[in-house]
Amino acid sequence: MAPVKFDDIAKTSNEVLNDDYQTSGYQFKAKQKTSWDGAVITSAVDLVPGKDCVTPAKLTWKFPKPLGFAALCIDKLEMDKSGGLKLEASSDKVYEGLKVECKSDCKDPAKIAAAFTYTGLADTLLKLETKVCNPADFGCEVTRAQGPATLGVKCTSANLTAPDLGVRVTQGPLFASLCVKESFSTYAASCFYKVSDEVKCAANYTHGGKKSGSFTVGLAYALKSGTTLKAKLDQDQAVSCSVKHSLSKGFTLLGGVKYGKDVTYGLQCSIE
């Protein structure tokens, strides 16, 4: 089992609890692959944009081989609704097992970040990220898969003596994870259980820190091929429900409602 990144340690449960909940706003998404060296453009249009909106759409381009140059990949060139830009590029051709990434907001050179991820060691992932103009502002992480478990440690220049720790264990239909952060003062636990191919349950709980006492429990039910129902309950007694339905290949509808202090609902239409 290959190790995951540190931030993905709780991903198995988070997919049930957080993904595919469109409970606010109306959105249209379209993804198109072109014949220009495999370039892909994705547009996400808010049908009722806010007042400070340069464009109601968020446009994202991906160029796997810009100008035919296979050694470099433009993973993301994005313009958001406020007109802000994001650029992410990477290359895995520098050295075997090494991936080099670069991120920028296309505005402030001081925010340019470089990351180096090495997977050349069996069952181990090493990652170093730093600001190009300020190498002292860095972060690093190590994760290692050991049997059914994955262990991880992550630190920055600010918490070298008290790094974040994480562990996840997968055994059959069961999954559990625990992350310790903020100088060992915050504990975030999550669990997941696959009842059957159709039903999946998950829960998480945080002890300590600003979100101490927060929890979420939820489930996902594959009603039939192409249709998934999801529901979850938060610590503030807010209930969220979602339905994702594929009308045909590449045409998906996602709708949801959240009932708490206020009632919100949303709908998303995706075409690719």
Secondary structure, 3 states (H helix, E strand, C coil): CCCCCHHHCCHHHHHHHCCCCCCCEEEEEEEEECCCCCCEEEEEEECCCCCCCCCCEEEEEEECCHHHCCCCEEEEEEECCCCCEEEEEEEEEEECCEEEEEEECCCCHHHCEEEEEECCCCCEEEEEEEECCEEEEEEEEEEEEECCEEEEEEEECCCCCCCEEEEEEEECCEEEEEEEECCCCEEEEEEEEECCCCEEEEEEEEECCCCCCCEEEEEEEEEECCEEEEEEEECCCCEEEEEEEEEECCEEEEEEEEECCCEEEEEEEEEC
